[in-house]
Amino acid sequence: MGFNKNGLIGTTLNFFYNKNQNKKKSSSDLRYTISLYFLIPIIFAGIAIFAFIIGLNLNIPTYNAITKLLLGTGLGVLSFLCGLLLFWFILKPIKQFVKKTENLPVFQGIDRRKNGRTRKLPDNEIQYYSQILSHATDILGKIEATRLFPEIIGHCSSMRQLFTHILKVAPSDATVLIMGESGTGKELVADAVYRQSNRFNKPFVKINCVAIPENLLESEFFGHEKGAFTGAVAQQKGKFEVADKGTIFLDEIGDISPAMQAKLLRVMQEKEFCRVGSNTSIKIDVRFITATNKNLPDMVKKGKFREDLYHRLNVFPMILPPLRKRDDISDLTYYFLENLSVNRSKSTDNDISKDQETFKNPFEQATISQDALEYLESYSWPGNVRELKNTIERAALMSDTGTIEISHLPLNILEHGKDNINFSQNGTSLQEGVSMDDHLRSLERRMIISALIKSRGKQVAAAELLNINTRSLWHRIKKYKIDVTSLQKQHNLE
């Protein structure tokens, strides 16, 4: 039993036979629907009548049967009308909201597709409203994330949790330790903490600890006096002194030497330091944000990182999820495509003269096919977001039509996709919401691409690998619109 989506006011029980393309269904497919406007009030009336019956049984009967029947009927009708009126007032705003939002572009296709995959239609009215409201909540969350963190693209649950942590810790002066693999956006998170903090518009100094030679790092941190060492021709303020009253960001903190770790610990504890070549202490008031791609707890166990410094840094840790554990690769992909189009359009507007107006912008209105997007989503991305951005830019340059296809992706991504579908359990398992026919077509297309990659684009050799004749392979290549020439170019480039 389900509830229809008509929502018509009335007391009519609506029966219908579920049909599909005029084909006769079995008795198990017979579906009964009851409008919520009927079901909810009838439940109210039933409860009222039940309470009335219990009340009569608990008291000495003073009314005859006809009077009892009339009272019970009247009470049931009154309860039904009250329930109907109450439910109408509750549901009316929701229905108006759904009616206004279901025609918006962001809501188009919500019932049918999600991330390019077929989505199961809701069985009843409650599921339908729940789906619309859930989607609206998701969109509002994205809008809030975009407004507060415009530089960070990511709307999956792990990223939203990260945004929540940023909003909690930013107003305080607590030390933040950002951990994550290379390319996950640690510096962007540090920028976000600074922008949401009470020290915004005050100095924000960034230091990449691994980019500065060890013998110059102390001077870079604390500054030096004139004549402190060879080449010190004048007094120089250090980054810590420049960052006074503001925030300092120490990137790659796990790569500094044990000696520098001890000096950094003292600065964090005492909030003072001495310039190189001076005995005068300088007091500072700074907020520390640090980041590393190293496993600091493991380094502490191995004696490569000071435990006391680690605990001083680890006041509020934030761990960035790697791209392979996020489900917003499509959002990042479309963002990078739009960003490439904007940047390229600006450069071409400034650089191309009037006699070069026919120059084709390779990034203008760049798009990506669903098949290529599925390859990106199945890749492990060891280089994380940075690798994805470079891949999108390269693929957009490879495309002559403005649409990125599978054949435009780098071979390492195609090889990874081949390993995942070559008659393995992953290749034969069906994804939720994907029909068997769609899955088989996707599997066949990937097998053909895999064979073409292995044969370096030679169709005769690919046909032998697939154990089919060359003409059959040619027809399948044409059917799936596989760009063999681009695959051959990939082999020549890599």
C-alpha positions as CSV (number, residue, x, y, z in Angstrom):
1,M,0.0,0.0,0.0
2,G,1.3,3.4,-0.9
3,F,0.1,7.0,-0.9
4,N,-0.4,8.9,-4.2
5,K,1.0,12.2,-5.1
6,N,-2.3,13.8,-6.1
7,G,-3.1,15.1,-2.7
8,L,-6.7,15.8,-3.6
9,I,-9.0,16.7,-0.7
10,G,-11.8,14.2,-0.3
11,T,-12.8,10.9,1.2
12,T,-12.6,8.8,-1.9
13,L,-10.5,5.6,-1.8
14,N,-8.7,5.5,-5.1
15,F,-7.9,2.1,-6.5
16,F,-5.8,1.7,-9.7
17,Y,-4.0,-1.0,-11.6
18,N,-0.3,-0.3,-12.2
19,K,0.4,-0.6,-15.9
20,N,3.6,-0.3,-17.9
21,Q,3.5,0.1,-21.7
22,N,0.0,-1.5,-21.8
23,K,1.5,-4.9,-20.6
24,K,-0.6,-7.0,-18.3
25,K,0.8,-7.3,-14.8
26,S,0.4,-10.1,-12.3
27,S,-1.7,-9.8,-9.3
28,S,1.3,-9.0,-7.2
29,D,1.7,-5.7,-9.1
30,L,-1.8,-4.5,-8.1
31,R,-1.2,-1.2,-6.1
32,Y,-3.7,0.6,-3.9
33,T,-3.2,4.2,-3.1
34,I,-4.8,6.3,-0.4
35,S,-4.5,10.1,-0.4
36,L,-2.8,11.5,2.7
37,Y,-5.8,13.9,2.9
38,F,-8.0,10.9,3.6
39,L,-5.6,8.6,5.5
40,I,-4.5,11.1,8.2
41,P,-8.0,12.4,9.2
42,I,-9.4,8.8,9.2
43,I,-6.6,7.9,11.7
44,F,-7.7,10.9,13.9
45,A,-11.3,9.8,13.7
46,G,-10.4,6.2,14.5
47,I,-8.5,7.2,17.6
48,A,-11.4,9.4,18.7
49,I,-14.0,6.7,18.2
50,F,-11.7,4.2,20.0
51,A,-11.4,6.6,23.0
52,F,-15.2,7.1,23.0
53,I,-15.8,3.3,23.1
54,I,-13.3,2.9,26.0
55,G,-15.0,5.8,27.8
56,L,-18.4,4.2,27.6
57,N,-17.1,0.9,28.9
58,L,-15.5,2.5,31.9
59,N,-18.7,4.4,32.9
60,I,-22.2,3.4,33.8
61,P,-24.1,3.4,30.5
62,T,-26.8,6.1,30.7
63,Y,-27.6,6.2,27.0
64,N,-29.4,3.8,24.7
65,A,-27.7,2.1,21.7
66,I,-29.1,4.7,19.1
67,T,-27.8,7.6,21.2
68,K,-24.4,6.0,21.6
69,L,-24.2,5.3,17.8
70,L,-25.1,8.9,17.0
71,L,-22.6,10.3,19.5
72,G,-19.9,8.0,18.2
73,T,-20.7,8.9,14.6
74,G,-20.7,12.6,15.4
75,L,-17.5,12.4,17.3
76,G,-15.9,10.5,14.4
77,V,-17.1,13.0,11.8
78,L,-15.9,15.9,13.9
79,S,-12.5,14.3,14.5
80,F,-12.2,13.6,10.8
81,L,-13.0,17.2,9.8
82,C,-10.6,18.5,12.5
83,G,-7.8,16.2,11.4
84,L,-8.5,17.1,7.7
85,L,-8.3,20.9,8.5
86,L,-5.2,20.5,10.7
87,F,-3.4,18.4,8.2
88,W,-4.4,20.7,5.3
89,F,-2.8,23.7,7.2
90,I,0.4,21.7,7.9
91,L,0.7,20.2,4.4
92,K,-0.3,23.3,2.4
93,P,3.0,25.2,2.9
94,I,5.0,22.0,2.0
95,K,3.0,21.5,-1.2
96,Q,3.5,25.1,-2.2
97,F,7.2,24.8,-1.6
98,V,7.4,21.7,-3.6
99,K,5.4,23.2,-6.4
100,K,7.7,26.2,-6.6
101,T,10.9,24.3,-6.4
102,E,10.3,21.3,-8.6
103,N,10.4,23.5,-11.7
104,L,13.7,25.1,-10.8
105,P,16.8,24.0,-12.8
106,V,18.6,22.6,-9.8
107,F,15.6,20.3,-9.1
108,Q,15.2,19.1,-12.6
109,G,15.7,15.3,-12.9
110,I,15.9,14.7,-9.2
111,D,13.5,11.7,-9.5
112,R,15.4,10.1,-12.4
113,R,19.1,10.7,-12.2
114,K,21.7,11.3,-9.6
115,N,25.4,11.7,-10.6
116,G,24.5,10.4,-14.0
117,R,23.0,7.2,-12.7
118,T,19.4,6.1,-12.9
119,R,17.6,6.8,-9.6
120,K,14.6,4.9,-8.3
121,L,11.4,6.9,-8.3
122,P,9.7,7.4,-4.9
123,D,6.9,4.9,-4.2
124,N,4.7,7.3,-2.3
125,E,3.9,10.9,-1.4
126,I,5.8,10.8,1.8
127,Q,9.0,9.6,0.1
128,Y,8.5,12.2,-2.6
129,Y,8.2,15.1,-0.2
130,S,11.1,13.7,1.9
131,Q,13.2,13.5,-1.3
132,I,12.4,17.1,-2.3
133,L,13.1,18.5,1.2
134,S,16.3,16.4,1.5
135,H,17.5,17.8,-1.8
136,A,16.6,21.4,-0.7
137,T,18.6,20.9,2.4
138,D,21.5,19.6,0.4
139,I,21.4,22.7,-1.9
140,L,21.2,25.1,1.1
141,G,24.2,23.3,2.6
142,K,26.1,23.8,-0.7
143,I,25.1,27.5,-0.8
144,E,26.2,28.1,2.8
145,A,29.5,26.3,2.1
146,T,30.0,28.3,-1.1
147,R,29.3,31.6,0.7
148,L,31.5,30.9,3.7
149,F,34.3,29.0,1.9
150,P,34.3,30.1,-1.8
151,E,37.8,28.8,-2.4
152,I,37.1,25.3,-1.2
153,I,35.1,23.1,-3.6
154,G,33.5,20.1,-1.9
155,H,30.0,19.3,-0.7
156,C,30.3,15.7,0.5
157,S,29.6,14.8,4.1
158,S,33.3,14.7,5.1
159,M,33.9,18.2,3.7
160,R,30.8,19.6,5.4
161,Q,32.1,18.2,8.7
162,L,35.4,19.9,8.0
163,F,33.5,23.2,7.4
164,T,31.8,22.8,10.7
165,H,35.1,22.3,12.5
166,I,36.5,25.4,10.8
167,L,33.6,27.5,12.0
168,K,34.0,26.2,15.5
169,V,37.8,26.7,15.9
170,A,38.3,29.9,13.8
171,P,37.0,32.4,16.4
172,S,39.3,31.1,19.1
173,D,43.1,31.4,19.3
174,A,43.6,27.6,19.5
175,T,46.5,26.1,17.6
176,V,45.2,24.2,14.5
177,L,47.0,21.2,13.1
178,I,45.9,20.3,9.5
179,M,46.8,16.9,8.3
180,G,46.3,15.2,5.0
181,E,47.9,13.9,1.9
182,S,49.7,16.1,-0.6
183,G,47.2,17.9,-2.8
184,T,44.2,17.8,-0.6
185,G,44.1,21.6,0.0
186,K,45.6,22.1,3.4
187,E,46.7,25.7,2.6
188,L,43.1,26.5,1.5
189,V,41.8,25.2,4.8
190,A,44.4,27.4,6.6
191,D,43.2,30.4,4.6
192,A,39.6,29.6,5.6
193,V,40.5,29.4,9.3
194,Y,42.2,32.8,9.0
195,R,39.3,34.4,7.1
196,Q,36.7,33.2,9.7
197,S,38.9,34.2,12.7
198,N,38.9,37.3,14.9
199,R,42.4,38.1,13.5
200,F,41.2,38.6,10.0
201,N,42.7,41.7,8.3
202,K,45.7,41.4,10.6
203,P,49.0,39.9,9.4
204,F,48.8,36.4,8.0
205,V,52.3,35.0,7.3
206,K,52.9,31.8,5.5
207,I,56.1,29.8,5.7
208,N,56.8,26.6,3.7
209,C,59.3,24.9,6.1
210,V,60.6,22.5,3.5
211,A,61.3,25.2,0.9
212,I,63.8,27.0,3.1
213,P,67.3,25.6,3.6
214,E,67.9,24.4,7.1
215,N,70.7,26.8,7.8
216,L,68.5,29.8,6.9
217,L,65.3,28.6,8.6
218,E,66.1,30.0,12.0
219,S,66.9,33.4,10.5
220,E,63.7,33.2,8.5
221,F,61.7,32.4,11.6
222,F,63.2,34.8,14.1
223,G,65.2,37.3,12.1
224,H,68.8,38.4,12.7
225,E,71.0,41.3,13.8
226,K,73.5,43.0,11.7
227,G,76.8,40.9,11.6
228,A,75.2,37.9,13.2
229,F,76.7,35.7,10.4
230,T,78.4,36.2,7.1
231,G,76.1,38.1,4.8
232,A,74.0,39.7,7.5
233,V,74.7,43.3,6.5
234,A,71.6,44.7,8.2
235,Q,69.1,43.9,10.8
236,Q,66.1,41.9,9.6
237,K,62.8,41.0,11.2
238,G,61.8,37.4,11.2
239,K,58.4,36.0,10.1
240,F,57.3,35.5,13.7
241,E,57.9,39.2,14.5
242,V,56.1,40.3,11.3
243,A,53.1,38.1,12.2
244,D,52.6,39.8,15.6
245,K,48.9,40.3,16.5
246,G,48.1,38.1,13.5
247,T,48.4,34.5,12.4
248,I,51.3,32.4,11.2
249,F,50.9,29.3,9.0
250,L,53.7,26.8,9.1
251,D,53.3,24.4,6.2
252,E,55.2,21.0,6.1
253,I,55.9,21.3,9.8
254,G,56.8,17.6,9.9
255,D,60.0,18.3,7.9
256,I,61.8,20.6,10.3
257,S,64.9,19.3,12.1
258,P,64.9,18.3,15.8
259,A,67.0,21.4,16.7
260,M,64.4,23.7,15.1
261,Q,61.6,21.7,16.7
262,A,63.0,22.5,20.2
263,K,63.3,26.3,19.3
264,L,59.8,26.3,17.9
265,L,58.4,24.6,21.0
266,R,59.9,27.4,23.2
267,V,58.3,30.1,21.1
268,M,54.9,28.4,21.3
269,Q,55.1,28.0,25.0
270,E,56.7,31.3,26.0
271,K,55.4,33.5,23.2
272,E,58.9,35.0,22.9
273,F,62.1,34.6,21.0
274,C,65.5,36.2,20.3
275,R,66.8,37.2,16.9
276,V,69.9,35.4,15.7
277,G,72.9,37.2,17.1
278,S,70.9,38.9,19.9
279,N,70.1,38.2,23.6
280,T,67.1,40.5,23.7
281,S,63.7,38.7,24.0
282,I,60.9,39.8,21.8
283,K,57.3,39.1,22.9
284,I,54.8,38.2,20.3
285,D,51.1,37.5,20.1
286,V,50.4,35.1,17.3
287,R,47.9,32.4,16.4
288,F,49.6,29.2,15.0
289,I,48.2,27.2,12.2
290,T,50.3,24.3,11.0
291,A,50.0,21.6,8.3
292,T,51.8,18.4,7.3
293,N,51.4,15.4,5.0
294,K,53.4,13.3,7.4
295,N,52.1,10.9,10.0
296,L,53.2,12.8,13.1
297,P,52.1,10.2,15.7
298,D,54.2,7.6,13.8
299,M,57.1,10.0,13.7
300,V,56.8,10.5,17.4
301,K,57.0,6.8,18.0
302,K,60.1,6.5,15.9
303,G,61.7,9.4,17.6
304,K,61.8,11.7,14.5
305,F,59.4,14.3,16.0
306,R,59.3,15.7,19.5
307,E,56.4,14.4,21.5
308,D,56.0,17.6,23.5
309,L,55.9,19.7,20.3
310,Y,53.4,17.3,18.8
311,H,51.0,17.7,21.7
312,R,51.5,21.5,21.6
313,L,50.5,21.5,17.9
314,N,47.7,19.0,18.2
315,V,45.3,21.2,20.1
316,F,42.6,21.1,17.3
317,P,43.5,18.6,14.6
318,M,41.7,18.6,11.3
319,I,42.2,15.7,8.9
320,L,41.5,16.3,5.2
321,P,40.0,13.4,3.4
322,P,41.9,12.2,0.3
323,L,40.0,12.6,-3.0
324,R,39.5,8.8,-3.4
325,K,37.3,8.9,-0.2
326,R,35.2,11.8,-1.4
327,D,32.1,11.6,-3.6
328,D,32.2,15.1,-5.1
329,I,34.7,14.5,-7.9
330,S,32.0,15.6,-10.4
331,D,31.6,18.9,-8.5
332,L,35.3,19.5,-8.7
333,T,35.5,18.5,-12.3
334,Y,32.8,20.9,-13.4
335,Y,34.3,23.7,-11.3
336,F,37.7,23.2,-12.9
337,L,36.1,23.2,-16.4
338,E,34.3,26.4,-15.7
339,N,37.4,28.0,-14.2
340,L,39.5,27.0,-17.2
341,S,36.9,28.6,-19.5
342,V,36.9,31.8,-17.5
343,N,40.7,32.1,-17.3
344,R,41.2,31.2,-20.9
345,S,38.5,33.6,-22.1
346,K,40.1,36.5,-20.2
347,S,43.5,35.7,-21.6
348,T,42.2,35.4,-25.2
349,D,40.3,38.7,-24.9
350,N,43.5,40.5,-23.9
351,D,46.0,38.6,-26.2
352,I,44.1,38.0,-29.5
353,S,44.1,40.8,-32.0
354,K,41.2,41.6,-34.3
355,D,42.8,39.7,-37.2
356,Q,42.9,36.6,-35.0
357,E,39.2,36.5,-34.1
358,T,38.8,33.1,-35.7
359,F,41.2,31.6,-33.0
360,K,39.4,28.7,-31.3
361,N,39.4,28.8,-27.6
362,P,40.0,25.1,-26.5
363,F,38.5,25.7,-23.1
364,E,35.4,27.6,-24.2
365,Q,32.2,25.8,-23.0
366,A,34.3,22.7,-22.2
367,T,32.2,19.8,-21.0
368,I,32.8,16.1,-20.1
369,S,31.0,13.0,-21.1
370,Q,29.3,10.8,-18.5
371,D,31.6,7.8,-19.4
372,A,34.7,9.9,-18.9
373,L,33.4,11.2,-15.6
374,E,32.8,7.6,-14.4
375,Y,36.5,6.9,-15.2
376,L,37.5,9.9,-13.1
377,E,35.3,8.8,-10.2
378,S,36.7,5.3,-10.2
379,Y,40.4,6.5,-10.2
380,S,42.3,6.5,-6.9
381,W,43.9,10.0,-7.4
382,P,47.2,9.6,-5.5
383,G,47.9,13.3,-6.3
384,N,44.4,14.2,-5.0
385,V,42.8,17.5,-6.1
386,R,46.0,18.9,-7.7
387,E,46.2,15.9,-9.9
388,L,42.5,16.1,-10.9
389,K,42.9,19.8,-11.9
390,N,45.9,19.0,-14.1
391,T,44.1,16.1,-15.6
392,I,41.1,18.2,-16.5
393,E,43.2,20.9,-18.1
394,R,45.2,18.4,-20.1
395,A,42.1,16.5,-21.3
396,A,40.4,19.8,-22.3
397,L,43.4,20.6,-24.5
398,M,43.3,17.1,-26.1
399,S,39.7,17.5,-27.1
400,D,38.9,19.0,-30.4
401,T,35.2,19.2,-29.9
402,G,35.1,20.8,-26.5
403,T,33.8,17.6,-24.9
404,I,36.2,15.5,-22.9
405,E,35.7,11.8,-23.8
406,I,37.4,8.7,-22.4
407,S,40.0,8.7,-25.1
408,H,41.2,12.1,-23.9
409,L,42.1,11.0,-20.5
410,P,45.7,10.1,-19.5
411,L,46.7,6.5,-19.9
412,N,47.3,6.0,-16.2
413,I,43.6,6.7,-15.6
414,L,42.6,4.4,-18.4
415,E,44.9,1.7,-17.3
416,H,43.4,1.9,-13.8
417,G,39.9,1.7,-15.2
418,K,41.0,-1.4,-17.3
419,D,42.4,-3.1,-14.2
420,N,39.1,-2.5,-12.4
421,I,36.8,-4.0,-15.1
422,N,38.9,-6.9,-16.6
423,F,36.6,-9.8,-15.6
424,S,37.0,-9.0,-11.9
425,Q,34.4,-9.1,-9.2
426,N,34.2,-5.3,-9.4
427,G,33.5,-5.5,-13.0
428,T,30.6,-7.9,-12.7
429,S,28.9,-6.3,-9.7
430,L,25.9,-4.1,-10.4
431,Q,25.8,-0.6,-9.0
432,E,22.6,0.5,-7.2
433,G,20.1,2.1,-9.6
434,V,22.0,0.9,-12.8
435,S,20.1,-1.5,-15.0
436,M,21.8,-4.7,-16.2
437,D,21.7,-3.5,-19.9
438,D,23.4,-0.2,-19.0
439,H,26.0,-2.0,-17.0
440,L,26.7,-4.5,-19.8
441,R,27.1,-1.6,-22.3
442,S,29.5,0.2,-20.0
443,L,31.4,-3.0,-19.5
444,E,31.7,-3.8,-23.2
445,R,32.8,-0.2,-23.9
446,R,35.5,-0.4,-21.3
447,M,36.7,-3.8,-22.5
448,I,37.1,-2.4,-26.0
449,I,39.0,0.6,-24.7
450,S,41.2,-1.7,-22.6
451,A,42.0,-3.8,-25.6
452,L,42.8,-0.7,-27.7
453,I,45.1,0.6,-25.0
454,K,46.9,-2.7,-24.8
455,S,47.3,-2.9,-28.6
456,R,48.4,0.7,-28.8
457,G,45.4,1.7,-30.9
458,K,45.7,-1.1,-33.4
459,Q,42.3,-2.5,-34.1
460,V,43.4,-5.8,-35.6
461,A,45.4,-6.6,-32.5
462,A,42.6,-5.4,-30.3
463,A,40.1,-7.6,-32.1
464,E,42.3,-10.6,-31.5
465,L,42.5,-9.8,-27.8
466,L,38.7,-9.6,-27.6
467,N,38.4,-12.8,-29.7
468,I,36.1,-11.1,-32.2
469,N,36.5,-10.3,-35.9
470,T,37.8,-6.8,-36.9
471,R,34.6,-5.8,-38.6
472,S,32.6,-6.5,-35.5
473,L,35.1,-4.4,-33.5
474,W,34.8,-1.6,-36.0
475,H,31.0,-1.5,-35.6
476,R,31.3,-1.5,-31.8
477,I,33.8,1.3,-31.9
478,K,31.4,3.3,-34.1
479,K,28.5,2.4,-31.9
480,Y,30.2,3.6,-28.7
481,K,31.9,6.6,-30.4
482,I,35.4,5.6,-29.3
483,D,38.1,8.0,-30.5
484,V,40.8,5.6,-31.6
485,T,43.0,8.4,-33.0
486,S,43.1,10.1,-29.6
487,L,44.1,6.9,-27.9
488,Q,46.9,6.5,-30.4
489,K,48.0,10.1,-29.6
490,Q,48.0,9.2,-25.9
491,H,50.5,6.5,-26.5
492,N,52.7,8.8,-28.6
493,L,52.6,11.4,-25.8
494,E,53.3,9.1,-22.8
